[in-house]
Amino acid sequence: MRKESGVDKIWLNSYEEGVSKDINPDSVPSLMHYIEECFNEHRNKTCYTNMGVDLSYDQIDTMSKAFAGFLQKKCQLKKGDRVAIMMPNLLQYPIAMIGILRAGLTVVNVNPLYTARELTHQLADSGAKAIVVLQNFAHTVEKSLPKTDVKHVIVTQIGDLFPGLKGHIVNLVVKYIKKMVPAWNIPQAISFNQTINASYIQQYERPDLNGSDIAYLQYTGGTTGVSKGAMLTHRNMISNVLQATAWISPLDRNNLHGGIVTALPLYHIFSLTANCLTFLKVGIPNILITNPRDIPGFVKELKRQPFSVLTGVNTLFNALVHNEAFKQLDFSNFRFTLGGGMSVQRAVAEQWQKVTGVPLVEAYGLTEACPAVTINPIKNKTFNGSIGLPIPSTEVKIVDENGREVSIGEAGELCVRGPQVMKGYWNQPDKTAEVIIDGWLYTGDMATIDQEGFVRIVDRKKDIIIISGFNVYPNEVEDVIASLSGVKEVAVVGVDAGVQGEKVKAFIVKSDPNLTAEKVIEHCRIELTNYKVPKEVEFRDELPKTNVGKVLRRALREEK
């Protein structure tokens, strides 16, 4: 039995050589200080690259400082004011995001695919006073403005930071040929390129920031109800960056001869912390993929330049390994793959390693923890099915429904304590009190921990299927089905079964047209106890997903 305090930290014995057991979250005063250090260290290197256009650390430094000056002087925003960003992975994103932080303001990341209703809620709830938006989504902003406090709208186009004629051509094609820009009318809107005018650099005033200041209002919970803004302080974010940096220290940086592929949107906390901030210190190019759903286009970008690191989610890895052009890429510079955001399926991980020669290292996190909580050792040779070990200065415990810590190997709710745990939910003390109890963040995820400290997610509490009193965990059934030849994607949910409570139903996207429901059920009967075997199998052309490719089981459950 582990101690109630969780201080035994059995996982430390499994740390790779050279990985620190603790970090000092107060060693860097704020993200502003951290970013300035990165700029000074790598000034002449390529920082971000997108669609064949590179920007150096020095250029990002100059433009983000100008943008900060614009927000301070032209918009008259004060320390702590909130500024929203609504765009996919473009060169403009890091400039705007870093500029907001350097101005002493708080970043509110917004999903560009939000409806006007969803956007209105987030802007009104956060009290945002300004928004930076890609022109393609300006019509949504226009509809939302009347019910918000937003006074300043900065609009950009995809090609705004591309050199010369290239930028004009891209913008013309997007607007008039592809017709990707719905009509909009916001009289007070100003173009992004005007805001990064060099004259604003002279007006910039470096703010006094400390760890307790809020860096991000990162909204979460939109798939389970009204989204809540997690208050992530500078200290929270610095902690997670230092924890991640310590964890990847066994990587030989001198052997990283390519960039880090950023396919997940930077407005998502995984990509924001892992790619945008942590690898800013490493000094390799951040390869921004604007539309990762366009797999052929994505692969062409990967073919364009060498890459050493790639982060993503299970559905992205699965799509790539089923693409013939991806299999033909040069993987000689490839060193590290990090998977998170959703469970990585063993069949996908094994196929990924077979195609690329690089193991898929799974991690776990959540928005409320900036996000990283556990990561597998980066030098793992094969996929082990766990979400890894608690990272430096992080404690975990597994508790039962009464909050009592359970025995090693026993399933319960995963709880986390560490400097990366959020300050709380914005203006929602009651919701905060529901998830942070005595300093522990209750994640809502069911997990186990073994003798070596490796954690395994069993499932989300709300996703557990109850059949005649027995628990069925969808992840387990999905892993079994995913290992069957001919299955491309799978999601498992519980559906009503009368007196039995629920029955297991599998939704499958198949790559083999000859795959039948009978074959799926027969395969499951071999691998699973009878009550876990799907009673229904439905084939789909695609599964509903979030903007980052996470399968929405809730949407499948709610279908009538």
VMD Tcl script that draws the C-alpha trace (Angstrom):
set ca {
  {0.00 0.00 0.00}
  {1.38 3.42 -0.93}
  {1.45 6.13 1.68}
  {-1.51 8.49 1.85}
  {0.77 11.49 1.22}
  {2.12 10.02 -2.00}
  {5.66 11.04 -0.97}
  {7.29 7.66 -1.56}
  {7.74 8.48 -5.26}
  {8.44 4.92 -6.38}
  {8.77 6.16 -9.97}
  {12.06 7.96 -9.32}
  {13.96 4.66 -9.47}
  {12.85 4.27 -13.09}
  {14.15 7.68 -14.25}
  {16.68 7.68 -17.07}
  {20.23 8.59 -16.16}
  {20.74 12.35 -16.14}
  {17.09 13.32 -15.63}
  {16.69 15.60 -12.62}
  {14.24 14.48 -9.96}
  {13.17 18.04 -9.23}
  {13.05 21.42 -10.94}
  {13.08 24.90 -9.46}
  {9.89 26.63 -10.68}
  {11.17 29.97 -9.41}
  {14.50 29.90 -11.26}
  {12.93 31.86 -14.15}
  {10.65 34.78 -13.14}
  {8.24 34.54 -16.10}
  {7.71 33.29 -19.62}
  {8.81 36.73 -20.83}
  {12.22 36.21 -19.24}
  {12.42 32.66 -20.61}
  {11.54 33.76 -24.16}
  {14.09 36.58 -24.06}
  {16.77 34.06 -23.04}
  {15.85 31.88 -26.01}
  {16.05 34.81 -28.42}
  {19.47 35.81 -27.14}
  {20.81 32.25 -27.25}
  {19.69 31.38 -30.79}
  {19.32 34.78 -32.42}
  {20.49 33.88 -35.95}
  {18.88 30.43 -36.18}
  {15.57 29.64 -37.88}
  {12.82 29.77 -35.27}
  {9.62 29.03 -37.25}
  {9.02 27.85 -40.79}
  {5.70 27.62 -42.62}
  {4.92 26.85 -46.26}
  {8.56 27.33 -47.23}
  {9.00 30.66 -45.41}
  {11.49 30.93 -42.53}
  {11.65 33.45 -39.69}
  {14.68 33.66 -37.41}
  {14.69 34.06 -33.64}
  {15.83 37.65 -34.23}
  {12.89 38.37 -36.53}
  {10.39 36.86 -34.08}
  {12.00 38.94 -31.32}
  {11.64 42.17 -33.29}
  {8.09 41.59 -34.52}
  {6.72 40.32 -31.21}
  {8.18 43.33 -29.41}
  {6.53 45.64 -31.96}
  {3.22 43.84 -31.47}
  {3.59 44.22 -27.70}
  {4.18 47.95 -28.13}
  {1.08 48.21 -30.32}
  {-1.09 46.54 -27.69}
  {0.29 48.75 -24.93}
  {0.21 52.11 -26.67}
  {-2.26 51.96 -29.55}
  {-4.81 49.75 -27.79}
  {-4.04 51.13 -24.33}
  {-4.22 47.66 -22.78}
  {-3.02 47.28 -19.22}
  {-1.20 44.47 -17.44}
  {-3.52 41.50 -16.97}
  {-5.94 42.40 -19.78}
  {-6.92 39.46 -21.96}
  {-6.22 39.16 -25.68}
  {-7.64 36.31 -27.78}
  {-5.93 34.56 -30.70}
  {-8.05 32.75 -33.27}
  {-5.96 31.16 -36.01}
  {-4.37 27.87 -37.12}
  {-0.62 27.26 -37.25}
  {0.76 30.26 -39.10}
  {3.86 32.40 -38.58}
  {1.59 35.09 -37.16}
  {0.59 32.91 -34.19}
  {3.89 32.84 -32.27}
  {4.47 36.53 -32.97}
  {1.05 37.47 -31.57}
  {1.24 35.04 -28.65}
  {4.73 36.08 -27.58}
  {3.85 39.74 -28.11}
  {0.83 39.42 -25.80}
  {2.99 37.88 -23.07}
  {5.72 40.50 -23.51}
  {3.12 43.23 -23.09}
  {2.19 41.79 -19.69}
  {-1.19 40.60 -20.96}
  {-2.99 37.25 -20.83}
  {-3.38 34.99 -23.87}
  {-6.83 33.51 -24.55}
  {-6.44 30.74 -27.13}
  {-9.49 30.18 -29.33}
  {-10.33 27.31 -31.65}
  {-10.79 28.89 -35.13}
  {-13.58 26.43 -35.91}
  {-15.78 27.71 -33.10}
  {-19.30 28.76 -33.93}
  {-20.40 32.29 -33.08}
  {-22.15 30.93 -29.97}
  {-19.03 29.15 -28.72}
  {-16.80 32.14 -29.48}
  {-19.19 34.56 -27.79}
  {-19.09 32.48 -24.61}
  {-15.30 32.37 -24.50}
  {-14.77 36.04 -25.30}
  {-17.47 37.18 -22.87}
  {-16.37 34.82 -20.10}
  {-12.71 35.83 -20.39}
  {-13.49 39.53 -20.72}
  {-11.10 39.74 -23.69}
  {-10.56 43.29 -24.94}
  {-8.83 42.40 -28.20}
  {-8.65 39.54 -30.65}
  {-6.20 38.52 -33.38}
  {-8.00 36.51 -36.04}
  {-7.29 34.94 -39.42}
  {-9.50 36.64 -42.02}
  {-11.11 33.29 -42.88}
  {-12.87 33.40 -39.48}
  {-13.53 37.13 -39.19}
  {-17.21 36.61 -40.03}
  {-17.59 34.59 -36.82}
  {-15.93 37.34 -34.80}
  {-18.27 39.89 -36.38}
  {-21.30 37.96 -35.11}
  {-19.84 37.66 -31.62}
  {-18.70 41.25 -31.01}
  {-22.02 42.76 -29.79}
  {-22.11 40.49 -26.74}
  {-18.47 40.88 -25.73}
  {-16.05 43.52 -24.42}
  {-13.78 43.21 -27.45}
  {-12.85 46.66 -28.78}
  {-9.78 45.89 -30.88}
  {-9.81 43.44 -33.79}
  {-6.55 42.60 -35.59}
  {-7.11 40.66 -38.83}
  {-4.46 38.74 -40.74}
  {-4.32 36.76 -43.96}
  {-2.47 33.50 -44.54}
  {0.22 35.04 -46.72}
  {0.79 38.26 -44.76}
  {4.30 37.31 -43.64}
  {5.34 35.67 -46.90}
  {7.89 37.67 -48.91}
  {6.96 39.90 -51.85}
  {4.74 38.50 -54.56}
  {4.29 35.12 -52.85}
  {2.22 36.63 -50.06}
  {-0.06 38.54 -52.44}
  {-0.62 35.48 -54.62}
  {-1.43 33.23 -51.66}
  {-3.92 35.75 -50.28}
  {-5.60 36.20 -53.68}
  {-5.90 32.45 -54.24}
  {-7.31 31.84 -50.75}
  {-9.90 34.60 -51.10}
  {-10.93 34.56 -54.76}
  {-9.97 31.17 -56.19}
  {-10.59 28.84 -53.26}
  {-13.24 31.19 -51.82}
  {-12.20 30.39 -48.24}
  {-13.01 33.83 -46.83}
  {-16.71 34.46 -46.08}
  {-17.80 38.11 -46.25}
  {-17.28 40.12 -43.08}
  {-17.53 43.74 -41.97}
  {-15.74 45.01 -38.86}
  {-15.15 48.76 -39.33}
  {-12.56 49.10 -36.56}
  {-10.45 46.17 -37.75}
  {-6.75 46.76 -38.36}
  {-4.39 44.53 -40.37}
  {-1.80 42.46 -38.52}
  {1.03 43.81 -40.67}
  {0.24 47.33 -39.46}
  {0.65 46.23 -35.83}
  {4.21 44.97 -36.27}
  {5.47 48.27 -37.61}
  {8.94 49.05 -36.28}
  {7.72 52.33 -34.78}
  {5.91 50.42 -32.02}
  {9.19 48.91 -30.80}
  {10.24 52.32 -29.51}
  {7.00 52.61 -27.54}
  {7.31 49.18 -25.91}
  {7.62 49.17 -22.14}
  {8.92 45.97 -20.58}
  {6.42 45.03 -17.82}
  {7.20 43.79 -14.33}
  {6.02 40.16 -14.44}
  {6.23 37.44 -11.81}
  {5.20 33.83 -11.45}
  {1.76 34.55 -10.02}
  {0.62 36.56 -13.06}
  {-1.76 34.70 -15.39}
  {-0.11 33.86 -18.71}
  {-2.97 31.94 -20.34}
  {-6.69 31.44 -19.93}
  {-6.82 28.03 -21.57}
  {-10.40 26.89 -22.08}
  {-11.27 23.26 -21.48}
  {-14.28 21.02 -20.97}
  {-16.12 22.12 -24.09}
  {-16.87 18.51 -25.03}
  {-18.48 17.79 -21.66}
  {-20.35 21.01 -21.02}
  {-19.74 24.76 -20.96}
  {-16.01 25.36 -21.35}
  {-14.06 26.71 -18.38}
  {-10.96 28.90 -18.47}
  {-8.02 27.26 -16.71}
  {-5.84 29.97 -15.17}
  {-2.28 29.01 -16.07}
  {0.20 31.31 -14.39}
  {3.70 32.13 -15.59}
  {5.02 29.90 -12.79}
  {2.75 27.03 -13.87}
  {3.95 27.25 -17.47}
  {7.62 27.77 -16.62}
  {7.40 24.72 -14.35}
  {6.06 22.51 -17.13}
  {8.62 23.79 -19.63}
  {11.44 23.09 -17.16}
  {9.97 19.67 -16.38}
  {9.74 18.81 -20.07}
  {13.25 20.16 -20.72}
  {14.64 18.01 -17.91}
  {12.83 14.96 -19.29}
  {14.23 15.30 -22.82}
  {17.76 15.99 -21.55}
  {18.95 12.50 -22.63}
  {18.33 13.58 -26.23}
  {21.63 14.42 -27.89}
  {20.88 17.92 -29.13}
  {23.97 17.84 -31.35}
  {22.31 14.97 -33.18}
  {19.12 16.89 -33.98}
  {19.70 17.89 -37.59}
  {16.07 18.66 -38.43}
  {13.13 20.60 -37.06}
  {10.25 19.74 -34.76}
  {7.04 19.04 -36.68}
  {4.13 21.02 -35.22}
  {0.98 19.49 -36.67}
  {-1.29 19.95 -33.66}
  {-2.60 23.52 -33.41}
  {-0.55 25.85 -31.25}
  {-3.72 27.02 -29.54}
  {-3.92 23.51 -28.01}
  {-2.03 23.20 -24.71}
  {-0.07 20.10 -25.80}
  {1.41 21.76 -28.85}
  {1.77 25.12 -27.10}
  {3.93 23.78 -24.29}
  {5.74 20.89 -25.97}
  {6.48 22.43 -29.36}
  {6.16 26.19 -29.15}
  {7.75 26.80 -25.74}
  {9.94 23.83 -24.78}
  {11.65 23.49 -28.15}
  {12.14 27.25 -28.35}
  {15.04 26.59 -25.96}
  {16.41 23.66 -27.97}
  {17.05 25.91 -30.95}
  {15.74 23.80 -33.84}
  {13.19 25.06 -36.40}
  {9.52 24.70 -35.54}
  {7.85 23.38 -38.70}
  {4.29 24.73 -38.62}
  {1.68 22.59 -40.39}
  {-1.35 24.77 -41.10}
  {-3.76 22.01 -42.14}
  {-2.71 18.57 -40.81}
  {-6.00 17.05 -42.00}
  {-4.68 17.43 -45.54}
  {-2.42 14.38 -45.23}
  {-1.00 14.59 -48.80}
  {-0.15 18.27 -48.25}
  {1.28 17.45 -44.83}
  {3.55 14.79 -46.28}
  {4.77 17.22 -48.96}
  {5.83 19.61 -46.17}
  {7.73 16.79 -44.45}
  {9.45 15.98 -47.74}
  {10.52 19.61 -48.11}
  {12.89 19.68 -45.11}
  {14.58 17.38 -42.58}
  {12.80 16.74 -39.29}
  {14.04 15.24 -36.01}
  {11.01 15.41 -33.70}
  {7.28 14.98 -34.25}
  {4.43 15.29 -31.76}
  {0.86 14.23 -32.37}
  {-2.19 12.20 -31.43}
  {-3.12 8.61 -32.24}
  {-5.40 9.51 -35.16}
  {-2.65 11.57 -36.82}
  {-0.08 8.77 -36.50}
  {-2.63 6.32 -37.83}
  {-3.40 8.47 -40.87}
  {0.29 8.95 -41.66}
  {1.26 5.26 -41.50}
  {-1.57 4.47 -43.91}
  {-0.23 6.99 -46.44}
  {2.09 5.51 -49.05}
  {3.96 8.77 -49.66}
  {4.73 9.05 -45.94}
  {6.29 5.60 -45.96}
  {8.72 6.77 -48.67}
  {10.06 9.74 -46.67}
  {13.67 10.03 -45.53}
  {13.69 9.21 -41.81}
  {17.47 9.38 -41.38}
  {17.25 12.53 -39.23}
  {14.21 11.37 -37.26}
  {14.95 10.84 -33.54}
  {11.86 11.25 -31.34}
  {8.07 10.87 -31.49}
  {5.81 12.03 -28.66}
  {2.16 11.00 -28.52}
  {-0.48 12.52 -26.25}
  {-3.92 14.14 -26.20}
  {-5.63 10.73 -26.34}
  {-4.65 7.10 -25.81}
  {-2.12 5.73 -28.27}
  {-3.21 2.33 -29.56}
  {-0.60 -0.43 -29.55}
  {-1.33 -1.43 -33.16}
  {-0.73 2.14 -34.31}
  {2.45 2.50 -32.23}
  {3.88 -0.74 -33.58}
  {3.10 0.22 -37.17}
  {4.61 3.68 -36.58}
  {7.89 2.17 -35.40}
  {7.89 -0.30 -38.29}
  {7.49 2.51 -40.84}
  {9.73 5.20 -39.28}
  {12.18 3.16 -37.23}
  {11.46 5.45 -34.26}
  {9.52 4.31 -31.14}
  {6.35 6.20 -30.25}
  {6.73 7.59 -26.72}
  {3.39 8.14 -25.02}
  {2.74 10.95 -22.57}
  {-0.24 12.09 -20.54}
  {-1.46 15.49 -19.51}
  {-4.44 17.75 -19.21}
  {-5.09 21.44 -19.68}
  {-5.26 21.99 -15.92}
  {-1.62 20.84 -15.65}
  {-0.14 22.85 -18.54}
  {-0.42 19.87 -19.64}
  {2.38 17.35 -18.90}
  {1.98 15.00 -15.93}
  {3.64 11.75 -17.03}
  {5.95 10.88 -19.93}
  {7.63 7.64 -20.89}
  {11.44 7.56 -20.88}
  {12.49 9.03 -24.20}
  {14.95 6.23 -24.91}
  {12.29 3.52 -24.70}
  {13.00 1.02 -27.45}
  {9.40 -0.11 -27.88}
  {5.86 0.94 -27.00}
  {4.98 -0.27 -23.50}
  {1.29 0.65 -23.24}
  {1.78 2.98 -20.29}
  {1.56 6.77 -20.14}
  {4.95 6.85 -18.47}
  {6.35 8.11 -15.19}
  {5.48 11.28 -13.26}
  {7.87 13.99 -14.46}
  {10.22 15.92 -12.12}
  {8.60 17.66 -9.12}
  {5.32 15.85 -9.84}
  {3.47 13.53 -7.49}
  {0.61 11.22 -8.37}
  {-1.70 8.98 -6.38}
  {-4.55 6.64 -7.28}
  {-7.66 6.88 -5.09}
  {-10.96 5.08 -4.75}
  {-14.39 6.73 -4.83}
  {-13.96 7.73 -1.18}
  {-10.63 9.45 -1.81}
  {-8.56 6.69 -0.17}
  {-5.32 5.67 -1.85}
  {-5.50 2.19 -3.38}
  {-2.95 -0.62 -3.62}
  {-0.33 -0.94 -6.34}
  {-1.96 -2.24 -9.51}
  {-5.49 -1.38 -8.39}
  {-7.58 0.97 -10.54}
  {-8.82 4.30 -9.22}
  {-8.91 7.99 -10.03}
  {-5.59 9.58 -10.92}
  {-4.69 12.62 -8.80}
  {-1.80 14.99 -9.46}
  {0.18 17.46 -7.38}
  {2.94 19.71 -8.68}
  {3.93 23.27 -9.61}
  {2.32 22.90 -13.03}
  {-1.20 22.48 -11.60}
  {-3.39 25.45 -12.51}
  {-4.34 28.28 -10.20}
  {-8.00 27.38 -10.78}
  {-10.87 28.03 -13.18}
  {-11.49 31.65 -14.16}
  {-14.34 33.10 -12.10}
  {-15.51 29.61 -11.08}
  {-14.37 28.90 -7.50}
  {-17.02 26.19 -7.07}
  {-15.79 24.27 -10.12}
  {-12.21 24.74 -8.93}
  {-13.08 23.28 -5.53}
  {-14.55 20.21 -7.24}
  {-11.26 19.26 -8.90}
  {-8.55 20.65 -6.60}
  {-8.83 19.11 -3.14}
  {-6.12 19.59 -0.51}
  {-3.69 20.62 -3.24}
  {-4.39 17.56 -5.41}
  {-5.89 17.85 -8.89}
  {-8.49 15.12 -9.42}
  {-8.19 14.35 -13.12}
  {-11.35 12.30 -13.71}
  {-9.18 9.64 -15.35}
  {-9.13 6.06 -14.07}
  {-5.61 4.66 -13.83}
  {-3.26 2.15 -12.23}
  {0.38 2.43 -11.15}
  {2.81 -0.48 -11.03}
  {5.79 -1.31 -8.80}
  {8.18 0.63 -11.08}
  {6.02 3.75 -11.04}
  {4.61 3.45 -14.56}
  {1.05 4.74 -14.86}
  {-1.58 3.26 -17.14}
  {-4.85 4.96 -17.97}
  {-7.80 2.62 -17.72}
  {-10.32 5.18 -18.97}
  {-12.21 8.36 -18.33}
  {-14.66 7.90 -15.47}
  {-17.51 9.09 -17.65}
  {-16.57 6.67 -20.47}
  {-16.72 3.52 -18.36}
  {-19.37 1.09 -19.63}
  {-21.32 -0.73 -16.93}
  {-22.63 -4.19 -17.90}
  {-24.51 -6.12 -15.22}
  {-22.34 -4.48 -12.59}
  {-19.06 -5.14 -14.39}
  {-16.85 -2.29 -15.63}
  {-15.79 -2.29 -19.27}
  {-13.07 0.16 -20.28}
  {-13.40 1.33 -23.92}
  {-9.63 1.80 -24.34}
  {-9.05 -1.92 -23.76}
  {-11.69 -2.98 -26.31}
  {-10.46 -0.38 -28.83}
  {-6.89 -1.67 -28.53}
  {-8.03 -5.21 -29.28}
  {-10.10 -4.15 -32.29}
  {-7.35 -1.85 -33.60}
  {-4.97 -4.83 -33.72}
  {-7.25 -6.56 -36.25}
  {-6.12 -6.31 -39.87}
  {-8.43 -4.10 -41.91}
  {-9.33 -1.72 -39.06}
  {-8.26 1.86 -39.72}
  {-9.97 3.62 -36.78}
  {-12.21 2.50 -33.94}
  {-14.22 3.99 -31.10}
  {-16.11 2.02 -28.47}
  {-19.03 3.32 -26.39}
  {-21.78 1.98 -24.19}
  {-25.35 2.07 -25.47}
  {-28.58 1.32 -23.65}
  {-29.33 -2.38 -23.12}
  {-32.35 -2.25 -20.84}
  {-32.06 -4.20 -17.58}
  {-28.43 -5.08 -18.26}
  {-27.61 -1.38 -18.17}
  {-25.44 -1.03 -21.25}
  {-23.91 -3.03 -24.05}
  {-20.69 -2.47 -25.94}
  {-20.93 -0.95 -29.40}
  {-17.97 -0.46 -31.74}
  {-17.80 2.16 -34.48}
  {-15.18 1.28 -37.08}
  {-13.59 2.92 -40.11}
  {-12.15 0.07 -42.16}
  {-9.27 -0.05 -44.60}
  {-10.28 -3.50 -45.87}
  {-13.72 -3.54 -47.58}
  {-14.00 -7.26 -46.81}
  {-13.93 -6.74 -43.06}
  {-17.25 -7.74 -41.50}
  {-18.89 -7.29 -38.12}
  {-18.71 -11.05 -37.64}
  {-14.93 -11.02 -38.07}
  {-14.61 -8.19 -35.54}
  {-16.75 -9.97 -32.95}
  {-14.95 -13.29 -33.51}
  {-11.58 -11.55 -32.98}
  {-12.83 -9.90 -29.78}
  {-14.13 -13.21 -28.42}
  {-10.61 -14.60 -28.63}
  {-9.06 -11.64 -26.81}
  {-11.75 -10.48 -24.38}
  {-14.03 -11.76 -21.65}
  {-17.53 -12.26 -23.06}
  {-19.14 -9.23 -21.41}
  {-16.50 -6.97 -23.00}
  {-17.17 -8.22 -26.54}
  {-19.11 -5.71 -28.68}
  {-22.71 -6.69 -29.24}
  {-23.03 -4.19 -32.08}
  {-20.57 -3.15 -34.78}
  {-21.25 -0.21 -37.07}
  {-18.99 0.76 -39.96}
  {-18.53 4.47 -40.71}
  {-16.69 6.48 -43.34}
  {-15.26 8.63 -40.52}
  {-15.53 9.16 -36.77}
  {-16.45 12.46 -35.09}
  {-13.34 14.21 -33.74}
  {-12.26 17.33 -31.92}
  {-10.16 19.96 -33.68}
  {-6.98 18.11 -32.66}
  {-8.20 14.74 -33.91}
  {-9.40 13.23 -30.64}
  {-12.33 10.89 -31.20}
  {-15.53 12.19 -29.58}
  {-17.08 9.20 -27.86}
  {-19.68 11.54 -26.37}
  {-20.97 12.42 -29.85}
  {-21.36 8.74 -30.68}
  {-23.14 8.01 -27.39}
  {-25.58 10.85 -27.91}
  {-26.65 9.79 -31.39}
  {-30.27 8.72 -31.58}
}
mol new
graphics top color blue
foreach p $ca { graphics top sphere $p radius 0.5 }
foreach p [lrange $ca 0 end-1] q [lrange $ca 1 end] { graphics top cylinder $p $q radius 0.2 }
display resetview
